[in-house]
Amino acid sequence: MNIYGVPGIGKSTVAREVCHFIFIRNFYKDGAIYLNCNKCFTIVGLINLMVETVKIQNSLNVNLNEKFGLFKDLIKGRDLTLY
């Protein structure tokens, strides 16, 4: 889902409310994760945000592919959505 609009109009609020709506109605049995991508300007930033959000250890010795692999392993087989 993409939400567009001028700054301050409430895009993040709408996204959080949609996520909450989905979560409380159990559309995804393992839940919903809200990601505020406001400061993500690269794929690296997005993957780091996903990793931090699901509490994967952010080690300096782990490269981007390993981080993304850890994230995929964590959500593998789960019924959830990311917002």
C-alpha positions in Angstrom: 0.0 0.0 0.0 1.3 3.4 -0.8 0.1 6.6 0.9 1.0 9.9 -0.7 0.5 13.4 0.5 2.1 16.6 1.7 4.0 16.5 4.9 1.9 16.7 8.1 -1.4 15.6 6.5 -1.5 12.3 8.6 -0.1 9.6 6.2 1.7 7.8 9.1 -1.4 8.0 11.2 -3.5 6.4 8.5 -0.9 3.6 8.0 -0.8 2.9 11.8 -4.6 2.8 11.9 -4.8 0.4 9.0 -2.2 -1.8 10.7 -4.1 -1.7 13.9 -7.4 -2.6 12.1 -5.7 -5.6 10.5 -4.1 -6.7 13.7 -7.2 -6.6 16.0 -9.2 -8.5 13.4 -6.6 -11.3 13.1 -6.4 -11.1 9.3 -2.8 -12.4 9.7 -2.6 -15.0 12.5 1.0 -13.9 13.3 0.2 -10.2 13.3 1.1 -7.0 11.5 4.3 -5.0 11.7 4.3 -1.3 11.2 7.4 0.2 9.6 7.8 3.9 9.5 10.0 4.4 6.5 10.1 8.2 6.8 13.9 8.2 7.0 14.6 5.3 4.7 16.1 6.5 1.4 17.9 3.3 0.3 17.2 -0.4 0.3 20.0 -0.7 2.9 18.1 1.6 5.2 14.9 -0.3 4.7 16.5 -3.7 5.5 18.2 -2.2 8.5 14.8 -0.9 9.7 13.2 -4.3 9.2 16.0 -6.0 11.1 15.8 -3.5 14.0 12.0 -3.7 14.1 12.0 -7.5 14.6 14.8 -7.2 17.1 17.5 -9.1 15.2 20.9 -8.5 16.6 22.5 -5.7 14.4 26.1 -7.0 14.3 28.8 -5.0 12.5 30.1 -8.3 11.2 26.9 -9.2 9.4 26.5 -8.0 5.9 23.3 -6.8 4.2 22.5 -10.2 2.6 23.0 -12.0 6.0 20.8 -9.4 7.7 18.1 -9.9 5.1 18.5 -13.7 5.4 18.0 -13.5 9.1 14.9 -11.4 8.6 13.5 -13.9 6.0 14.2 -16.8 8.4 12.4 -15.0 11.2 9.2 -14.5 9.2 9.4 -17.7 7.2 6.2 -19.7 7.4 4.4 -16.9 9.3 1.1 -15.4 8.2 1.8 -11.6 8.7 2.0 -8.4 6.8 4.4 -5.5 6.9 3.3 -1.9 6.7 
